[in-house]
Amino acid sequence: MATTSPKLTIPFILRAGSLMGQGTRPEVLIMYSTSDAATDPPVWTDVTVSARDFLTQRGKSTELDESEAGTATIVLDNSTRTFDPIINSAVRPLNRWWIREQFTGETQDVFKGYAESYKQGWLSKRNTEAHVTVSCAE
């Protein structure tokens, strides 16, 4: 029997000038929702332009391993402090996060889960490029 890889990495394009998903590589949409569980359907906010990188993992390394929850790590530009829980009280654990990819006219879900933590940091040694790393689980 085949085994599944624990990591799924998709090369992606952000802010492309062509029509969505019509190029030679998939394009990615990254959205989050601050709606509580009572809001159905949740209100999604597109943060693709703030995205810098992401990684999703799911499955198991070998057939005998136990399956674990899928995870996603999303790195976003945070120079406006949009994702700083001290500034924006709506940013909190259990916010919903959704990563979708579009290629050749088809849209597929890559990850849909909940935030576990928001880690603030800097991408440069001069502390000029604020970013946040969002850790999520399905």
N, C-alpha and C positions, 0 to 999 in steps of 0.2 A: 504494500500500500504506500501511497505517496505521503510525504510529510509536508507540513506547511512551514513556511519561513516565518520567523518571529518579527521580521521587519518588512514594512512596505514603504518604499521610497519612490516618489513620483517626481520626475523633473517637471518644473512648472514655470509658467510665465505669469508675471504680475503686471498689470497696467499695459497690456499689449494694445497696439493700434488697430489690429484686425478684428473681425467679428469674433465673438466668443467661441473658442474651441475650434476654429476653422484653420489653424496653422498646422505646423508639423509636430507640435508638442501639446499636451493637454494644458488647459488653463484652469486655475484653481479659484474657487470662491471660499472665503472664510467669513463666517457670520457668528454672532453671538446674541444671546437674549438675556435680558435682565428681568424678564417676566417671571412672576412666581408660578407655582404649580397650578394655581386656580385659573390662569389665563390659558385658554385653549382656543385657537392655536396660539403659540407664543409669538411675540413680536420680535422679528429678527433684524439685526443691524449689520450691514455689510462693512467689514473692516479689512477687506482685501488690500486696499491701498496702504494700510499700515503694516501689513504682513512683511516680515523679512525672511522667515524660514519656518518650516514645520517638519515634524517626523511623526509617523504613526507606527505602532507595533501591535500585533495581535497574533493569536495562534500559539503554537508550541514548537519547540525545536525538534523533538522526536515524537514518534507515535505514542510512546509510553508515558510521556510527560503529561501533567494535568494542564488543561487549558486555563489561561489566566485572562483577566479582563483586558480588553483593548485599551491602549493608552495613546495619547497624543501630546506632543510638546510643540507649542506655537510661540514663535518669537515675533513680537510686534514693536514697531516704533512707538515710543511713549514720550516723545518730546513735549507733547501737549498735556501730559499727565492724565489722559483719558482713562487709563487702566490703573490708576493709583487709588487704592481703596481709601486712603486718607482724604483725597480730594473728591472722589466720586463714590458716594456711599452705595450706589447700585452695583458696583463691582465687588463681588464676594464669592466665596466658594459656593458651588452648586449652580453657578450661572451655566446656561446651556451653550455649548460650542458645536458648530457644524462646519465640516470641511467637505466641499463638493468639488468634483473635477468635471470639466466638459471637454469632449474631444469628438471630432467628426459629427457634431450635432447631437450627441448623446450626453446626458448629465447623469453622473453616478455619485452616490454617497461614498466618501472615503472614511469619514469618522463622524459620529454624532454622540456626544457624551456631555459630561459635567466637569466644570473646573474644580480642581482640588486645591490649587495654590496659584498665587501671582507673585513672582519673584522679580523685584526691581533691580536694574543694573545699568551698566554703561558699556557700550561697544568699543569705545576708543580710550586710549590712555589719557587723553586730555579731558575726559568726562564731558564730552560735548554731544554725544549721541545716546540719549536715554532710551532704554528698551525695557520690555517686560517679557518674562518667559512664563507662559500659562501652561501648567501641567493639568491634564485632563484624563479622565477614565470613563469608560462606557458603563 
